[in-house]
Amino acid sequence: MAVATYRIQFSSDFNFSQAQKIAGYLSQLGIDTLYASPVLEYRSQGSSYDTIDCGRVSRQLGGYSQLLKLSAELKELNIDWLQDIVPNHMAYVKDNPLILDIFYRGKKSEYSKYFDIDWNHPSPQLKSRLLAPFLGQAHRKAFSQGKIKVVLAPEGLCFKYYQHLFPLSLNTYSAIFNDSAPPQLNDLLPEPDTARLYQLYNNDSKIKNYIDQLLGKINQDSSLYFSLAHKQNFRLSYYKMANELINYRRFFTINHLISAATERKEVFNYMHQALKELARKKIIQGVRVDHIDGLYNPLQYLKRLKSYLGLRFILVEKILGQKENLPAEWPVYGTTGYDYLNQLNGIFCNTRNQAAFDRIYKSFTGNHNDFSSMAYQAKKMILEKHMQGDLDNLARQLLKTAPSLPDAQDFSPRSLTAALTALLAAFPVYRTYINTKASRQDQKFLNQAVRQAAASQPHLVGEIKFIARLFKKAGHKKFKARFQQLTGPLMAKGFEDTLLYKYNRLLSLNEVGSSPDKFGIKLADFYHFCQNRQSDWPRSLNATSTHDTKRGEDARLRLNVLSEIPGRWQQKLKLWKKLNQSKRTRIGNSFYPDRNDEYFLYQAMVGAWTSDHQKQFKSRMQSYIIKAVREAKVHTAWIRPDNRYEKAFILFFDRLTEDSRFMDDFSHWVTEISYFQSFSSLSQVLIKITSPGIPDFYQGSELEDFSLVDPDNRRPVNYGRRIKMLQDIKGKRDSNNLAGQILDDRQSDLAKLFLIYKALQARTKYQNLFIKGDFKPLPIKGRFKYNIVAFSRNLGSQSIITIAPRFFTQLVSFNQKPLGKAVYQNTRTTIPYTNLYNLLTGEKIESGNIFIGDILKVFPLAMLHAEGGPYGKG
């Protein structure tokens, strides 16, 4: 795993067999590692992250036999397999055999401790019962409307709600089957063989009639039904109940994903049993750990994982803040690349125009809110409205701890809970990793949270500092762990899934792990980041698109072009606002959508627009609009949709797309923006491939990617087209002519694929250099020094030099090629290496003090190979 990874999102529509068909294409492209989404058995109609059986390869994806065929094909092509694994949670459905046994036996089940369930919850409603918050309405209302019935299924007697089944406790069968039951039924008691019972039901008419009559009475009598419901090992409830009262730990706020107690050895072994077999048989060569921050003790887990699987190549899905470092003691190769994504994206945002964008955003929307205050309020709102049950559980753990400490005697339970809320909402990163002693970094983040929490709630300073002191004391392990397990989901829901849809100054900066209040990143800071990456995490992934990003990498770059031309962006906003004023809907004293959402929509359209497939574009945007406004939770939300606002917003969008005046102006302008973005896209690709780290490509993104957030970014990929394009590239041996021809024909997709192919060829040839070579920024002088990203990778006598321009609106006009000295004028660099050769075009380049225009004569960027110079003799 040294060249490049290619991420595949497996599904029933794209399984092992279909992946096998594209393996040859990936190899020819230069990929040496298939990076696979989870492959274990998952619930039907769900995501592959919704695991139901950790001991079995998914039959929906083709099963173990087809996985072996794919593995054999990959080995033949020398492609490794990096496997995404999900140790934090499983699907909470009856198809999960562990959950099924808990339905049957409750806390007496051998699996009752496999999940983070509080069987001793103080609520009488949850005492020794697991909350099952899966109804779309109140339980009694669902029963009265006939939406819930008791039925007999292969799993035995179940509550049926639409297509969902909830198997009943086995110890309640005796109470259901009365003295008049046929002998065959009584012979099955006290704990029936449910499969045998179902067989009797289908083969014996007397038993069928008896059971049908019995269930008919229960289904018509609420007292009988609820008497039975109260005896179950689970409490069926309205899904909203989980926001206020819950006795199991969820994945974020997703009720049907229940968190596993992976810190327990028997649970760890169960969760990884199939993976161990895949590692033992050398089918997989590495793993990517999903949601590492959800685990009780990540360091302990990673050490155990490395030993158990016998694999060294371990990556973690860890969302790092701008000034946060991955814990150095973790036995991993790095992260999945969100840290890199935000650094790289940041250098394509013109930091010099921050003040202008502040004015534009505030002027259009009237939004004058402070970003840090918005972040605090968003997380506080999530805690109080969507995670109150989780907060109460943590507060209860705190209140168990507090009485043993003398300085807690003056604090009431209510004030401690309020302080806990403030501290959680103020936490600046996804989580800390404090066990017995806090690292310097963790202590810094804890102190930062204390300062903001105290500033927002000055009357709770004593309580806030008391809670913080617990992290400095020995003991209190469970409270510390649960606190740290909650900050990650809170950040994900409050920041990623709320604030990033509310704060819309420039949407290209609203990304997982980003700091959208920071308007871009200085080039010197990016270079510093790369140098540290090479020193500390040279095999960390360099991502630009993933299955979780808010938009595709080229949509992001298109929006970054706006950062270069704030004046023109402001002119367009004024025009569009005027053209579209009458398209808004008046309800009472308000006009829908509001200005913040209108501003959001224009940017989203700019990023996602494609001139072809306009019907598909409209459908994609309509779905995205609903998702975005519900995530923002201002006018509507998933949990309580406001149909008036949503319909008004969709109507506004529909009216835009039907207005030829607006659409002509919009499409022509996006065509112009796209011209500059297409060159930025090439620069981003080359920098990603040549930076420290391993370049990662999300499925389909080898061509231009204007996708929106999931599910838009999981649409089927047209591999037939990609295979043909790559064959055409490989069939033309003259790189110089081909590079120029692609530019002449303005084939953005072909240019991107060509660049990836050529750059990965070089990376394959010089693997050792890219893993072990140092990183050196090159000095740039002249008029456009601010526009050139230039660095070298060096090992021994070998060097690879990257020259990648940015901010193309400053370099050329629309339809003007960014080539030659006429464009770059006196901009120059010093390259003290001999035998310079452009690996993209085949050109030989003179060394020494070189004009950028002399390097970029044929193609708008360069990947130079050199021998000799200060790093060795040629």
WOMO-V294963 format. One record per residue. N is the residue number from 1. RES is the residue in three letters. SS is DSSP state (@ for helix, = for strand, . for the rest). OMEGA is omega in whole degrees, -180 to 180 (NA if undefined). D_FIRST is the distance of its C-alpha to the first C-alpha in whole Angstrom. Layout:
# WOMO-V294963
n:res:ss:omega:d_first
N:RES:SS:OMEGA:D_FIRST
N:RES:SS:OMEGA:D_FIRST
This chain:
# WOMO-V294963
n:res:ss:omega:d_first
1:MET:.:-177:0
2:ALA:.:-175:4
3:VAL:.:-177:6
4:ALA:=:175:7
5:THR:=:178:8
6:TYR:=:-175:11
7:ARG:=:176:13
8:ILE:=:172:16
9:GLN:.:180:19
10:PHE:.:175:21
11:SER:=:177:24
12:SER:.:178:27
13:ASP:.:176:27
14:PHE:=:-172:24
15:ASN:.:-177:23
16:PHE:@:-178:21
17:SER:@:-180:23
18:GLN:@:176:22
19:ALA:@:179:19
20:GLN:@:-178:19
21:LYS:@:-179:21
22:ILE:@:-177:19
23:ALA:@:180:16
24:GLY:@:177:17
25:TYR:@:-180:18
26:LEU:@:179:14
27:SER:@:180:13
28:GLN:@:179:16
29:LEU:@:180:15
30:GLY:.:179:12
31:ILE:.:177:9
32:ASP:.:-180:6
33:THR:=:170:6
34:LEU:=:-177:9
35:TYR:=:-167:10
36:ALA:=:170:14
37:SER:.:-175:17
38:PRO:.:-175:19
39:VAL:.:-180:20
40:LEU:=:-177:23
41:GLU:=:-180:26
42:TYR:=:-173:28
43:ARG:.:179:31
44:SER:.:-179:32
45:GLN:.:-178:33
46:GLY:.:176:30
47:SER:.:178:27
48:SER:.:174:24
49:TYR:.:-179:24
50:ASP:.:-174:27
51:THR:=:175:27
52:ILE:=:-179:30
53:ASP:=:-177:29
54:CYS:=:-180:26
55:GLY:=:-173:26
56:ARG:=:172:26
57:VAL:=:-173:24
58:SER:.:175:25
59:ARG:.:177:28
60:GLN:.:-179:28
61:LEU:.:179:24
62:GLY:.:177:25
63:GLY:@:-174:25
64:TYR:@:-177:24
65:SER:@:180:25
66:GLN:@:175:23
67:LEU:@:179:20
68:LEU:@:179:20
69:LYS:@:177:21
70:LEU:@:180:18
71:SER:@:-180:15
72:ALA:@:179:17
73:GLU:@:180:17
74:LEU:@:179:13
75:LYS:@:178:13
76:GLU:@:-178:15
77:LEU:.:-178:13
78:ASN:.:176:10
79:ILE:.:177:8
80:ASP:=:-178:7
81:TRP:=:175:9
82:LEU:=:-172:9
83:GLN:=:175:12
84:ASP:=:-180:15
85:ILE:=:-173:18
86:VAL:.:-177:21
87:PRO:.:-172:23
88:ASN:.:-171:26
89:HIS:=:174:28
90:MET:=:178:29
91:ALA:=:179:31
92:TYR:.:-180:35
93:VAL:.:-177:36
94:LYS:.:177:39
95:ASP:.:173:36
96:ASN:.:-175:34
97:PRO:@:177:36
98:LEU:@:178:35
99:ILE:@:178:37
100:LEU:@:180:40
101:ASP:@:176:41
102:ILE:@:173:41
103:PHE:@:-178:43
104:TYR:@:-167:45
105:ARG:@:177:46
106:GLY:@:-176:45
107:LYS:@:174:44
108:LYS:@:178:46
109:SER:.:177:42
110:GLU:.:-180:40
111:TYR:.:-176:37
112:SER:.:178:39
113:LYS:.:177:37
114:TYR:.:-178:34
115:PHE:=:179:34
116:ASP:.:-179:35
117:ILE:=:176:39
118:ASP:.:-179:42
119:TRP:.:180:45
120:ASN:.:179:47
121:HIS:.:-176:47
122:PRO:.:179:51
123:SER:.:178:51
124:PRO:@:-179:54
125:GLN:@:-175:52
126:LEU:@:179:49
127:LYS:.:179:50
128:SER:.:179:48
129:ARG:.:-180:47
130:LEU:=:178:44
131:LEU:=:176:44
132:ALA:=:-173:43
133:PRO:=:-172:43
134:PHE:=:180:42
135:LEU:=:179:46
136:GLY:.:180:46
137:GLN:.:179:50
138:ALA:.:-175:52
139:HIS:@:-178:52
140:ARG:@:179:56
141:LYS:@:179:56
142:ALA:@:179:53
143:PHE:@:-178:56
144:SER:@:178:59
145:GLN:.:177:57
146:GLY:.:-179:56
147:LYS:.:176:53
148:ILE:=:177:52
149:LYS:=:171:53
150:VAL:=:-178:53
151:VAL:=:173:52
152:LEU:=:-179:51
153:ALA:=:177:48
154:PRO:.:178:46
155:GLU:.:-178:45
156:GLY:=:177:48
157:LEU:=:-175:50
158:CYS:=:163:49
159:PHE:=:179:49
160:LYS:=:178:48
161:TYR:=:-169:47
162:TYR:.:-179:47
163:GLN:.:-175:44
164:HIS:=:179:43
165:LEU:=:178:44
166:PHE:=:-175:45
167:PRO:=:-176:46
168:LEU:.:178:49
169:SER:.:-178:49
170:LEU:@:-178:50
171:ASN:@:176:53
172:THR:@:-179:55
173:TYR:@:-178:55
174:SER:@:179:59
175:ALA:@:-179:60
176:ILE:@:180:59
177:PHE:.:-175:61
178:ASN:.:-174:64
179:ASP:.:-179:67
180:SER:.:-178:68
181:ALA:.:175:64
182:PRO:.:-177:64
183:PRO:@:-178:64
184:GLN:@:179:61
185:LEU:@:180:59
186:ASN:@:179:61
187:ASP:.:-179:60
188:LEU:.:-174:56
189:LEU:.:9:57
190:PRO:.:177:56
191:GLU:.:-173:52
192:PRO:.:167:52
193:ASP:.:-172:49
194:THR:@:179:48
195:ALA:@:179:47
196:ARG:@:179:51
197:LEU:@:-179:53
198:TYR:@:178:51
199:GLN:@:178:52
200:LEU:@:-179:55
201:TYR:@:-177:56
202:ASN:@:-175:55
203:ASN:@:-177:57
204:ASP:.:-175:60
205:SER:@:179:62
206:LYS:@:179:64
207:ILE:@:179:61
208:LYS:@:180:60
209:ASN:@:-179:63
210:TYR:@:-178:63
211:ILE:@:179:59
212:ASP:@:179:60
213:GLN:@:-179:63
214:LEU:@:-179:62
215:LEU:@:177:59
216:GLY:@:178:61
217:LYS:@:-180:63
218:ILE:@:-176:60
219:ASN:@:178:59
220:GLN:@:-175:62
221:ASP:.:-176:63
222:SER:@:-180:61
223:SER:@:177:63
224:LEU:@:-178:62
225:TYR:@:-176:58
226:PHE:@:172:57
227:SER:@:177:59
228:LEU:@:-178:56
229:ALA:@:-178:54
230:HIS:.:-179:55
231:LYS:.:-175:54
232:GLN:.:-180:50
233:ASN:.:179:47
234:PHE:=:176:46
235:ARG:=:179:48
236:LEU:=:-176:47
237:SER:=:172:48
238:TYR:=:-174:47
239:TYR:@:-179:44
240:LYS:@:180:45
241:MET:@:-176:46
242:ALA:@:178:42
243:ASN:@:-175:43
244:GLU:.:-177:46
245:LEU:.:-177:46
246:ILE:.:179:43
247:ASN:.:170:42
248:TYR:=:179:38
249:ARG:.:-180:35
250:ARG:=:166:34
251:PHE:=:-174:30
252:PHE:.:177:32
253:THR:.:-177:35
254:ILE:=:-173:34
255:ASN:=:-174:37
256:HIS:=:174:35
257:LEU:=:-175:32
258:ILE:=:-174:33
259:SER:=:-178:31
260:ALA:=:177:30
261:ALA:.:-172:31
262:THR:.:178:28
263:GLU:.:176:29
264:ARG:.:-172:31
265:LYS:@:-178:30
266:GLU:@:178:31
267:VAL:@:177:30
268:PHE:@:-179:26
269:ASN:@:179:26
270:TYR:@:-175:28
271:MET:@:-173:25
272:HIS:.:-173:22
273:GLN:@:-180:24
274:ALA:@:180:22
275:LEU:@:178:19
276:LYS:@:179:19
277:GLU:@:178:20
278:LEU:@:178:17
279:ALA:@:-179:15
280:ARG:@:-179:18
281:LYS:.:177:18
282:LYS:.:173:14
283:ILE:.:176:14
284:ILE:.:-179:12
285:GLN:.:179:9
286:GLY:=:179:9
287:VAL:=:173:12
288:ARG:=:-175:13
289:VAL:=:179:16
290:ASP:.:173:19
291:HIS:.:180:22
292:ILE:@:-176:21
293:ASP:@:178:25
294:GLY:@:-174:27
295:LEU:.:-176:26
296:TYR:.:-179:29
297:ASN:.:-175:27
298:PRO:@:-179:24
299:LEU:@:178:23
300:GLN:@:180:25
301:TYR:@:-176:23
302:LEU:@:177:20
303:LYS:@:179:21
304:ARG:@:-179:22
305:LEU:@:-179:19
306:LYS:@:180:17
307:SER:@:-174:20
308:TYR:@:-177:21
309:LEU:@:-178:17
310:GLY:.:180:16
311:LEU:.:177:13
312:ARG:.:-174:11
313:PHE:=:179:8
314:ILE:=:175:11
315:LEU:=:180:12
316:VAL:=:171:15
317:GLU:.:-177:17
318:LYS:.:179:20
319:ILE:.:-178:22
320:LEU:.:173:23
321:GLY:.:-175:26
322:GLN:.:-179:27
323:LYS:.:-180:28
324:GLU:.:179:26
325:ASN:.:174:23
326:LEU:.:-180:20
327:PRO:.:-174:22
328:ALA:.:-177:21
329:GLU:.:-180:22
330:TRP:.:-179:19
331:PRO:.:-177:17
332:VAL:.:178:14
333:TYR:.:178:11
334:GLY:=:-177:13
335:THR:=:178:14
336:THR:.:164:14
337:GLY:.:177:15
338:TYR:@:177:19
339:ASP:@:178:20
340:TYR:@:-179:18
341:LEU:@:-176:20
342:ASN:@:175:23
343:GLN:@:-178:23
344:LEU:@:178:22
345:ASN:@:-177:24
346:GLY:@:-178:27
347:ILE:.:175:27
348:PHE:.:173:28
349:CYS:.:-175:31
350:ASN:.:-176:34
351:THR:@:-176:35
352:ARG:@:-175:39
353:ASN:@:-180:40
354:GLN:@:-177:39
355:ALA:@:179:43
356:ALA:@:-180:44
357:PHE:@:174:41
358:ASP:@:-179:43
359:ARG:@:-179:46
360:ILE:@:-177:45
361:TYR:@:-179:44
362:LYS:@:-179:47
363:SER:@:-177:49
364:PHE:@:-171:48
365:THR:@:-173:47
366:GLY:.:-178:50
367:ASN:.:180:47
368:HIS:.:-176:47
369:ASN:.:175:46
370:ASP:.:-174:44
371:PHE:@:-178:40
372:SER:@:177:40
373:SER:@:177:43
374:MET:@:180:41
375:ALA:@:179:38
376:TYR:@:-178:40
377:GLN:@:179:43
378:ALA:@:-180:40
379:LYS:@:178:38
380:LYS:@:178:42
381:MET:@:179:43
382:ILE:@:178:40
383:LEU:@:-172:41
384:GLU:@:-176:44
385:LYS:@:-173:44
386:HIS:.:-177:41
387:MET:.:-179:40
388:GLN:@:178:44
389:GLY:@:178:43
390:ASP:@:178:40
391:LEU:@:180:42
392:ASP:@:179:45
393:ASN:@:178:43
394:LEU:@:179:41
395:ALA:@:179:45
396:ARG:@:176:46
397:GLN:@:177:44
398:LEU:@:-177:45
399:LEU:@:173:48
400:LYS:@:-178:48
401:THR:@:-171:47
402:ALA:@:-175:49
403:PRO:.:-179:52
404:SER:.:-177:52
405:LEU:.:-174:51
406:PRO:@:-176:55
407:ASP:@:178:53
408:ALA:@:-172:53
409:GLN:.:-177:56
410:ASP:.:-177:57
411:PHE:.:179:54
412:SER:.:176:55
413:PRO:@:-179:52
414:ARG:@:-178:53
415:SER:@:177:52
416:LEU:@:178:49
417:THR:@:178:48
418:ALA:@:178:48
419:ALA:@:178:47
420:LEU:@:177:44
421:THR:@:-179:43
422:ALA:@:-178:44
423:LEU:@:178:41
424:LEU:@:-178:38
425:ALA:@:-178:39
426:ALA:.:-173:39
427:PHE:.:-170:35
428:PRO:.:-179:33
429:VAL:.:-178:30
430:TYR:.:174:28
431:ARG:.:170:29
432:THR:.:-174:29
433:TYR:.:-177:29
434:ILE:.:177:32
435:ASN:.:176:33
436:THR:.:-177:35
437:LYS:.:-179:35
438:ALA:.:173:34
439:SER:.:179:31
440:ARG:@:180:33
441:GLN:@:-180:30
442:ASP:@:179:31
443:GLN:@:178:35
444:LYS:@:-179:35
445:PHE:@:178:34
446:LEU:@:178:36
447:ASN:@:179:39
448:GLN:@:178:38
449:ALA:@:179:39
450:VAL:@:-178:42
451:ARG:@:-178:43
452:GLN:@:179:43
453:ALA:@:-180:44
454:ALA:@:179:47
455:ALA:@:-179:48
456:SER:@:-179:47
457:GLN:.:-174:49
458:PRO:@:179:52
459:HIS:@:-179:54
460:LEU:@:-176:51
461:VAL:@:-179:50
462:GLY:@:-180:51
463:GLU:@:-180:49
464:ILE:@:180:46
465:LYS:@:176:46
466:PHE:@:179:47
467:ILE:@:-180:44
468:ALA:@:-179:42
469:ARG:@:179:44
470:LEU:@:-179:42
471:PHE:.:179:39
472:LYS:.:-177:40
473:LYS:.:174:42
474:ALA:.:179:41
475:GLY:.:-179:41
476:HIS:.:-173:41
477:LYS:@:-176:38
478:LYS:@:178:38
479:PHE:@:180:39
480:LYS:@:-178:36
481:ALA:@:-178:34
482:ARG:@:176:35
483:PHE:@:-176:36
484:GLN:@:175:32
485:GLN:@:-179:31
486:LEU:@:-176:34
487:THR:@:179:33
488:GLY:@:176:29
489:PRO:@:180:31
490:LEU:@:178:34
491:MET:@:-179:32
492:ALA:@:-177:30
493:LYS:@:-177:33
494:GLY:@:-177:35
495:PHE:@:-176:33
496:GLU:@:-170:30
497:ASP:.:174:33
498:THR:.:-174:36
499:LEU:@:-178:36
500:LEU:@:175:34
501:TYR:@:180:36
502:LYS:.:-178:39
503:TYR:.:-165:38
504:ASN:.:-176:38
505:ARG:.:175:38
506:LEU:.:-170:35
507:LEU:@:178:33
508:SER:@:-179:30
509:LEU:@:-179:30
510:ASN:.:-174:30
511:GLU:.:178:27
512:VAL:.:179:25
513:GLY:.:-177:25
514:SER:.:170:27
515:SER:.:-172:30
516:PRO:.:174:32
517:ASP:.:175:35
518:LYS:.:-174:33
519:PHE:.:179:34
520:GLY:.:-176:31
521:ILE:.:178:29
522:LYS:.:-177:30
523:LEU:@:179:28
524:ALA:@:178:29
525:ASP:@:176:27
526:PHE:@:178:24
527:TYR:@:179:24
528:HIS:@:177:25
529:PHE:@:-179:22
530:CYS:@:179:19
531:GLN:@:177:21
532:ASN:@:180:20
533:ARG:@:179:17
534:GLN:@:-179:16
535:SER:@:-170:18
536:ASP:@:-173:17
537:TRP:.:-175:14
538:PRO:.:178:12
539:ARG:.:173:8
540:SER:.:-178:11
541:LEU:=:172:11
542:ASN:=:-178:13
543:ALA:.:169:15
544:THR:.:172:18
545:SER:.:174:19
546:THR:.:178:18
547:HIS:.:-178:21
548:ASP:.:-179:23
549:THR:.:-176:23
550:LYS:.:175:27
551:ARG:=:-179:27
552:GLY:.:-172:24
553:GLU:@:-179:23
554:ASP:@:172:26
555:ALA:@:179:29
556:ARG:@:-179:28
557:LEU:@:178:28
558:ARG:@:178:31
559:LEU:@:177:33
560:ASN:@:177:32
561:VAL:@:179:34
562:LEU:@:-180:37
563:SER:.:179:36
564:GLU:.:-171:37
565:ILE:.:-177:40
566:PRO:@:-180:42
567:GLY:@:180:45
568:ARG:@:177:45
569:TRP:@:179:43
570:GLN:@:178:46
571:GLN:@:179:48
572:LYS:@:180:46
573:LEU:@:179:47
574:LYS:@:179:50
575:LEU:@:-176:51
576:TRP:@:178:49
577:LYS:@:180:50
578:LYS:@:-179:54
579:LEU:@:-169:53
580:ASN:@:-178:52
581:GLN:@:-176:54
582:SER:@:-178:56
583:LYS:@:177:53
584:ARG:.:-178:53
585:THR:=:178:55
586:ARG:=:174:57
587:ILE:=:-175:58
588:GLY:.:180:60
589:ASN:.:-176:60
590:SER:=:174:56
591:PHE:=:-178:54
592:TYR:=:-2:51
593:PRO:.:178:48
594:ASP:.:-174:49
595:ARG:@:180:48
596:ASN:@:179:44
597:ASP:@:176:43
598:GLU:@:177:45
599:TYR:@:177:43
600:PHE:@:-175:40
601:LEU:@:-179:40
602:TYR:@:179:41
603:GLN:@:-180:37
604:ALA:@:179:36
605:MET:@:178:37
606:VAL:@:-177:36
607:GLY:@:-171:33
608:ALA:@:-172:33
609:TRP:.:169:35
610:THR:.:-175:35
611:SER:.:174:38
612:ASP:.:-180:37
613:HIS:.:-175:37
614:GLN:@:176:40
615:LYS:@:178:41
616:GLN:@:178:37
617:PHE:@:-179:37
618:LYS:@:179:40
619:SER:@:179:39
620:ARG:@:-178:35
621:MET:@:179:37
622:GLN:@:178:40
623:SER:@:-178:38
624:TYR:@:180:36
625:ILE:@:-179:39
626:ILE:@:179:40
627:LYS:@:-175:37
628:ALA:@:-177:37
629:VAL:@:176:40
630:ARG:@:177:40
631:GLU:@:-179:37
632:ALA:@:175:39
633:LYS:.:177:42
634:VAL:.:-178:45
635:HIS:.:-177:47
636:THR:.:-178:45
637:ALA:.:179:43
638:TRP:.:-173:41
639:ILE:.:179:43
640:ARG:.:-176:46
641:PRO:.:173:46
642:ASP:.:-174:49
643:ASN:@:-180:49
644:ARG:@:-179:52
645:TYR:@:-178:49
646:GLU:@:179:46
647:LYS:@:179:49
648:ALA:@:180:50
649:PHE:@:179:47
650:ILE:@:179:46
651:LEU:@:177:49
652:PHE:@:180:49
653:PHE:@:180:45
654:ASP:@:179:47
655:ARG:@:177:50
656:LEU:@:-174:48
657:THR:@:179:46
658:GLU:@:-178:50
659:ASP:.:-175:51
660:SER:@:179:51
661:ARG:@:-180:52
662:PHE:@:-173:49
663:MET:@:177:46
664:ASP:@:179:47
665:ASP:@:-178:47
666:PHE:@:-175:44
667:SER:@:178:42
668:HIS:@:-179:43
669:TRP:@:178:42
670:VAL:@:175:38
671:THR:@:178:38
672:GLU:@:179:39
673:ILE:@:-178:36
674:SER:@:178:34
675:TYR:@:180:34
676:PHE:@:179:33
677:GLN:@:-177:30
678:SER:@:177:29
679:PHE:@:175:29
680:SER:@:180:27
681:SER:@:179:25
682:LEU:@:179:24
683:SER:@:-180:24
684:GLN:@:-180:21
685:VAL:@:-177:19
686:LEU:@:178:19
687:ILE:@:180:19
688:LYS:@:-176:16
689:ILE:@:-174:14
690:THR:@:177:15
691:SER:.:170:15
692:PRO:.:-175:14
693:GLY:.:-179:11
694:ILE:=:-179:8
695:PRO:=:-180:10
696:ASP:=:179:11
697:PHE:=:177:14
698:TYR:=:-174:16
699:GLN:.:178:18
700:GLY:.:-173:20
701:SER:.:172:20
702:GLU:.:165:19
703:LEU:.:-176:23
704:GLU:.:-172:25
705:ASP:.:-180:25
706:PHE:.:-177:28
707:SER:.:173:28
708:LEU:=:-177:29
709:VAL:.:176:28
710:ASP:.:12:27
711:PRO:.:-177:29
712:ASP:@:-178:29
713:ASN:@:177:25
714:ARG:@:176:25
715:ARG:.:180:27
716:PRO:.:180:26
717:VAL:.:178:24
718:ASN:.:-178:26
719:TYR:@:177:23
720:GLY:@:179:26
721:ARG:@:-179:27
722:ARG:@:179:23
723:ILE:@:-180:23
724:LYS:@:180:26
725:MET:@:180:25
726:LEU:@:177:22
727:GLN:@:178:25
728:ASP:@:179:27
729:ILE:@:-178:25
730:LYS:@:-178:24
731:GLY:@:-180:27
732:LYS:.:-170:29
733:ARG:.:-177:28
734:ASP:.:-176:30
735:SER:@:-178:27
736:ASN:@:-180:30
737:ASN:@:-178:32
738:LEU:@:180:30
739:ALA:@:179:29
740:GLY:@:-180:32
741:GLN:@:179:33
742:ILE:@:-180:31
743:LEU:@:179:32
744:ASP:@:-176:36
745:ASP:@:-180:35
746:ARG:.:178:34
747:GLN:.:-174:31
748:SER:@:179:29
749:ASP:@:-179:26
750:LEU:@:179:26
751:ALA:@:-179:26
752:LYS:@:180:23
753:LEU:@:177:21
754:PHE:@:-178:22
755:LEU:@:179:20
756:ILE:@:-179:17
757:TYR:@:-177:17
758:LYS:@:-178:18
759:ALA:@:178:16
760:LEU:@:172:13
761:GLN:@:179:15
762:ALA:@:-179:15
763:ARG:@:176:12
764:THR:@:-178:11
765:LYS:@:-175:14
766:TYR:.:-176:13
767:GLN:@:-175:10
768:ASN:@:-180:11
769:LEU:@:-176:14
770:PHE:@:177:12
771:ILE:@:-173:10
772:LYS:@:-175:13
773:GLY:.:179:16
774:ASP:=:-178:19
775:PHE:=:-178:20
776:LYS:=:173:23
777:PRO:=:177:25
778:LEU:.:179:28
779:PRO:.:177:32
780:ILE:=:178:33
781:LYS:=:177:37
782:GLY:.:-171:39
783:ARG:.:-174:40
784:PHE:.:-180:37
785:LYS:@:-179:35
786:TYR:@:-174:34
787:ASN:@:-174:33
788:ILE:=:170:30
789:VAL:=:-175:26
790:ALA:=:178:26
791:PHE:=:178:23
792:SER:=:171:22
793:ARG:=:-169:18
794:ASN:=:174:20
795:LEU:=:-178:19
796:GLY:.:-179:22
797:SER:.:-176:24
798:GLN:=:175:21
799:SER:=:170:21
800:ILE:=:-175:20
801:ILE:=:179:22
802:THR:=:173:22
803:ILE:=:-175:25
804:ALA:=:179:25
805:PRO:=:175:29
806:ARG:.:180:30
807:PHE:.:-173:33
808:PHE:@:178:34
809:THR:@:178:37
810:GLN:@:-175:38
811:LEU:.:-174:38
812:VAL:.:173:39
813:SER:.:177:41
814:PHE:.:179:40
815:ASN:.:174:40
816:GLN:.:-178:40
817:LYS:.:179:37
818:PRO:.:-176:35
819:LEU:.:168:35
820:GLY:.:-175:37
821:LYS:@:179:39
822:ALA:@:179:42
823:VAL:@:-171:39
824:TYR:@:174:38
825:GLN:.:-174:41
826:ASN:.:-180:41
827:THR:.:-172:37
828:ARG:=:177:36
829:THR:=:176:33
830:THR:=:179:33
831:ILE:=:-174:30
832:PRO:.:179:31
833:TYR:.:179:29
834:THR:=:176:30
835:ASN:=:180:29
836:LEU:=:-175:28
837:TYR:=:-180:26
838:ASN:=:-176:25
839:LEU:.:-180:22
840:LEU:.:-174:23
841:THR:.:-178:27
842:GLY:.:-178:27
843:GLU:.:169:30
844:LYS:=:-175:31
845:ILE:=:177:31
846:GLU:.:-180:34
847:SER:.:178:33
848:GLY:=:180:35
849:ASN:=:-169:36
850:ILE:=:173:35
851:PHE:=:179:36
852:ILE:@:179:33
853:GLY:@:177:36
854:ASP:@:177:35
855:ILE:@:-176:32
856:LEU:.:180:31
857:LYS:.:-174:34
858:VAL:.:-176:32
859:PHE:.:-170:29
860:PRO:.:174:29
861:LEU:=:-173:26
862:ALA:=:173:25
863:MET:=:-173:22
864:LEU:=:171:23
865:HIS:=:-179:22
866:ALA:=:172:24
867:GLU:=:-179:25
868:GLY:.:-178:28
869:GLY:@:-173:29
870:PRO:@:-177:29
871:TYR:@:177:26
872:GLY:.:-180:27
873:LYS:.:-180:29
874:GLY:.:NA:28
